[in-house]
């Protein structure tokens, strides 16, 4: 059975053995904070002798007992209690600076389709579509003879004049909505007189209506599409050359007409 002994008793016990005591003292000083476990020797211990005990057999006799030897030194084993050496838990350190962000990973797979949401509430009514219109159709009930080299054709009959875009006093259509327009002209020639008429875009001739002098009067027509900007004008002009230039009409029937309308705004 092992037992724990005090350090001072061990030093006193081995004081008679100088070499062993020095070695043991160094070992004990190295582990002075650890308890020492004493392991008994393998052989039976030697009984202690008192001064009053009878003497043993005489020296030289056969009954002489063997003197105790100090070869049976108790084995000393050290035991270190680690719970004594372990300190208390320290305080938590400061938070370190964040590291750099890693590279962006590859896109993940598309997840499953979620359930259909509930129907939302109806929104407020929207504004009605703002469709832009521009159109006119006018006529002339009186014949016209050119007196100067150039003469504007003035009209006296209105069939359609939406938003008053056609100026009846000037005889010109004024563009209020930029876009693409379609125009058409119908005239009746006069017997034995030349007919020479231009469709004008501002001050530029865009198309012509022409008929040579003949003993028979005929109806002539011309149409075209023009791209107009804001405030552009479209009108008709008679052009007099060497011969007399005239167009025919009367108070009963309308032989001269000029029409136009917006195809699409710009």
LINNOR-V136838 format. One record per residue. N is the residue number from 0. SS is DSSP state (h for helix, s for strand, l for the rest). OMEGA is omega in radians with two decimals (none if undefined). Layout:
# LINNOR-V136838
n: <N	N>
ss: <SS	SS>
omega: <OMEGA	OMEGA>
This chain:
# LINNOR-V136838
n: <0	1	2	3	4	5	6	7	8	9	10	11	12	13	14	15	16	17	18	19	20	21	22	23	24	25	26	27	28	29	30	31	32	33	34	35	36	37	38	39	40	41	42	43	44	45	46	47	48	49	50	51	52	53	54	55	56	57	58	59	60	61	62	63	64	65	66	67	68	69	70	71	72	73	74	75	76	77	78	79	80	81	82	83	84	85	86	87	88	89	90	91	92	93	94	95	96	97	98	99	100	101	102	103	104	105	106	107	108	109	110	111	112	113	114	115	116	117	118	119	120	121	122	123	124	125	126	127	128	129	130	131	132	133	134	135	136	137	138	139	140	141	142	143	144	145	146	147	148	149	150	151	152	153	154	155	156	157	158	159	160	161	162	163	164	165	166	167	168	169	170	171	172	173	174	175	176	177	178	179	180	181	182	183	184	185	186	187	188	189	190	191	192	193	194	195	196	197	198	199	200	201	202	203	204	205	206	207	208	209	210	211	212	213	214	215	216	217	218	219	220	221	222	223	224	225	226	227	228	229	230	231	232	233	234	235	236	237	238	239	240	241	242	243	244	245	246	247	248	249	250	251	252	253	254	255	256	257	258	259	260	261	262	263	264	265>
ss: <l	l	s	s	l	l	h	h	h	h	h	h	h	l	l	l	l	h	h	h	h	h	h	h	h	h	h	h	h	h	l	l	l	l	l	s	s	s	s	l	l	l	l	l	l	l	l	l	l	l	l	l	l	l	l	l	l	l	l	l	l	l	l	l	l	l	l	l	l	l	l	l	l	l	s	s	s	s	l	l	l	h	h	h	h	l	l	l	l	l	l	l	l	l	l	l	l	l	l	l	l	l	l	l	l	l	l	l	l	l	l	l	l	l	l	l	l	l	l	l	l	l	l	l	l	l	l	l	l	l	l	l	l	l	s	s	s	s	s	s	l	l	l	s	s	l	l	l	l	s	s	s	l	l	l	l	s	s	s	s	s	h	h	h	l	s	s	l	l	l	l	s	s	s	l	l	l	l	s	s	s	s	s	s	s	s	s	s	s	l	l	l	l	s	s	s	s	s	s	s	s	l	l	s	s	s	s	s	s	s	s	l	l	l	l	l	l	l	s	s	s	s	s	s	s	s	s	s	l	l	l	l	s	s	s	s	s	s	s	l	l	l	l	l	s	s	s	l	l	l	l	l	l	l	l	s	s	s	s	s	s	s	s	s	s	l>
omega: <-3.11	3.13	-3.14	-3.07	3.12	-3.07	-3.08	3.09	3.12	3.11	3.13	-3.11	-3.09	3.13	3.13	3.13	-2.99	-3.05	3.13	-3.11	-3.12	-3.14	-3.11	3.14	3.10	3.14	-3.13	3.10	3.11	-3.11	-3.07	-3.12	-3.09	3.08	-3.10	3.13	-3.11	3.13	-3.11	3.10	-3.11	3.14	-3.13	-3.14	3.12	-3.14	3.12	3.13	3.04	-3.09	-3.12	3.13	3.12	-3.14	3.13	3.14	-3.12	-3.13	-3.14	3.11	-3.12	-3.10	-3.10	3.10	3.13	3.12	3.11	3.13	-3.13	3.09	3.14	-3.14	3.12	3.13	-3.12	3.10	-3.13	3.10	-3.10	3.10	-3.07	3.13	3.10	-3.10	-3.08	-3.13	3.10	3.11	-3.11	3.12	3.13	-3.12	3.12	3.13	-3.14	3.12	-3.14	3.10	3.13	3.12	3.13	3.11	3.14	-3.14	3.12	-3.13	3.11	3.13	-3.13	-3.13	-3.14	3.14	-3.14	-3.14	-3.14	-3.13	3.12	-3.12	-3.13	3.13	3.13	3.13	3.12	3.12	3.12	3.11	3.10	-3.14	-3.14	3.12	-3.11	-3.12	3.01	-3.10	3.07	3.00	-3.07	-3.14	3.12	-3.11	-3.12	3.07	-3.10	3.06	3.13	3.08	3.10	3.13	3.14	-3.12	3.13	3.10	3.12	-3.09	-3.09	-3.09	3.14	2.99	3.08	3.03	-3.05	3.12	3.10	3.13	3.08	-3.13	-3.10	-3.13	3.14	-3.10	-3.05	3.01	-3.12	-3.08	3.04	-3.12	3.12	3.14	-3.14	-3.10	3.03	-3.12	3.13	-3.14	3.03	3.12	3.09	-3.11	3.12	-3.12	3.07	3.10	3.14	3.06	-3.11	-3.03	3.14	2.88	-3.01	2.98	-2.95	-3.14	-3.09	3.08	-3.13	3.13	-3.07	2.97	-3.03	3.03	3.12	3.09	-3.12	3.10	3.12	3.07	-3.11	3.02	3.10	-3.11	3.07	3.11	3.12	3.05	-3.12	3.02	-3.04	3.00	-3.13	3.11	3.02	-3.14	3.05	-3.05	-3.12	-3.11	3.00	-3.10	-3.11	3.05	-3.09	-3.08	-3.12	-3.10	-3.09	2.99	-2.98	2.98	3.09	-3.06	-3.10	-3.10	3.10	-3.13	-3.08	3.11	3.10	-3.08	3.09	3.11	-3.13	3.09	3.11	3.09	-3.09	none>
